[in-house]
Amino acid sequence: MNHFDDASGGESAEELLRGVHARLLPTDSLSPEIVAAMSYARVVADGLVFAYALDLPTSVRILTDADVERAGLEELGKAAYANLMRAPVEHDEVPREGGALLHSVYGDSHFVASKALFLSELAKQVTGEPLPAAGALVVVPTRHLLAFHPLTDGSVAHAVNDLAAYALGAFEDGPGALSPRVYWWHRGGLTCLTVIDHDTRTFSLRPPPELLNLMRGLVRLDGAGRLATRTAAAHVPGTAELTRATAEGIAGLAENPAGLGDAFATALSLAHAHCATDPHVSDIDTWDAWATAVQLGSALFTGARQQECHLGEDLVRTLPAVPAAPPADARAWLDAFYLALVCRQQERADRLAQVPLEVLRQDDSVDAYVLHWIDALQSFWSRHPMDDIVAKLSAAIEASMPQSLAHTPHDYADRIDYQAIALFHRLITREHDAFGDALAEAVAHHGGYWGDSGAPRARVALGPLAMACLAYDFDFPVATKQPHLPVYLLNRERIETIPG
């Protein structure tokens, strides 16, 4: 039971500090008289008010301005946080259809849901890891329960609806109903995503533009297997499965040319997956997979004549003639260009460099640094003046700073995307020793990001490999035997003719 009666507030400052907790309250539980006695309280999000509460043996009393004055606002805030985070909780993982994983935190304490105020610290307590920079979706349906989903991968598209249903059901069941809304915890604050039409008693979800951009980027990155998450590693296809899928994808292009993007993505996964057992690319089957990925990537953006794609063991599929119709997929263009550099396909790289940047700028799932990086690569390959290239590279570096990211997880931008950009900088300034150091660092970042994941993209650091191949061809003293850099691609010993 909650008490707001100031007459019961005879505790000493020491007693207040010993029992005070930060507390979330539903806004509709506070009458004008109560609000007048709590000028220190504040609305933290739609439907939620932050206040201080005193945990008593048989009840919980909300503190008034007089209590706060007696104990001191600063001291009270420190004690309220410390006491709240000590309140005992239970934690369960709740897998949902669609791949979303919800974390349910519950307990007998009246203050469990209030821990959402400090969600990153709570997440670290119950999961061992703090929240990512993007934060988490969270619901606080009752005072005894909260549930959250860290924003780490594309399953966020399912999680937002899962949490909405979860919150509404728990809110209606009670006891201690708090809020049926879904919130975004980000940078220490809560933003409400739920809009309630009180006339029709209906609920809808309207994420703010910043969150929508982030969700869109996560879905696209995850769909291409770029994110190192537990969800992404749940099913790791083998080379046999990927070979079959690639062959079927190519065979279907005659009737469904729109499937070329998916066929390219599958072929690229196959090329990476082969490197799990053939990390140096010494086998012809592995080379065939890389060559097929080159063919499909180039065709996707620049068109292609009819040509044969070899997938090993005499498995050959015919890529039909494809008109040039580049999609607005900036990251797929990067993959295609990296592949052309790695496999020394100068003519294909020439054509890719002519793909209009205006088309790639229509991709609303990438941050600006990705487009600046493509602009710098196209300018370099097209032999633009070095001042122009440097200006575009500088724009890419500046736009990749954490404060500028709207779509890309910070660790992915820093440990994966940025490494190729840093290597290119050392390449165009002809700093041999610095390039070698940066390459070793890039490989280490790639390994650290992916850890022990079996995902295909964990096998090869594609961007750094492309930059290392350029450096090797420019007679840089490149150390060819490094993890995640197939040596026989880097030193050209496996490079063979590719149809087309």
Order of alpha helices (4+ residues) and beta strands (2+ residues): beta-alpha-beta-alpha-beta-beta-beta-alpha-alpha-beta-beta-alpha-beta-beta-alpha-beta-beta-beta-beta-alpha-alpha-alpha-alpha-beta-beta-alpha-alpha-alpha-alpha-alpha-alpha-alpha-alpha-alpha
